[in-house]
Amino acid sequence: MNDNNLEELYNTYLEFTSEMVENYGAMEVAAIMMAQALSIYKTALSEIDYNQMVDGISASRSQVKKFIPSMLQ
């Protein structure tokens, strides 16, 4: 996947996510997204790679950026 496709996918998913947050709430949407993401990783990766991915996600938690407040209302 090239950078343009990745950016398009990101923007499309961001629009969908914003709509879902508006309809259902930030915490509910985040819980579903996290569960689905982990399931995709667990399906697509070996056990070792999955564990490395989860460890990498945890290790980078300080680098995660916040959404702008208007997106989570």
N, C-alpha and C positions, 0 to 999 in steps of 0.2 A: 504494500500500500504506500503510495507516495504522499508527500507532505500535504498537497492540495486535497487529496481524498480524505486524509486524516483530519484536516482542519474542517472540511465540509461535514464529516461525520460528527466531529466534536460540536460544531455549531447546531446541527440538527438535533443532536441529543440534548444539548443545553436548552433549546427551545422546548422540547418535550418535557424535560425535567422541570423547567420553570412552570409549565402548565400543570404538571402533576402536583407540584408543591402548592400551587394556588388552590387546587381542588382538594387535596388530601392532607397537606401539612408537611413541613420539612422533615420531621423525625420519622414519620411513616415512610416517606419516599426514600430517605437515606437508608433506612433499614432494609427495604426491599432491594435497592440498588446494590448494597453491600453483599447481601445474601446471594443475589444473582451473579455478581462479579466473582465472588469466591467460588461459586459452583462452576462457572465457566473456566476459571483457572484450574480447578481440581479436575475437570474433564479433559482439558487440553494439555496439561502438563504431567510429567512424571511426578511421583511423590516427592522426590528430592527437589525438583524444580518448583513444585508447588510450595513446599516449605521455605525455599529460598525467596520466592515471590512474596509470601506473607511476611517473612522476616524483613524483606526490603521495604515493603509498605510500612511496616511498623517503624523501621529505622528512619524513614523519611517523613515522619509525621510532623516534624517542625517546619518542613518546607511546604506543607499544604496551604494553599491560599484560601481565604474566605470569599464567599459570594458577596456581592454587594447587598445590603440589607433589603432593598426593594424586591429582590428576587425570592426572598423567603417569607414573604408576608401573605 
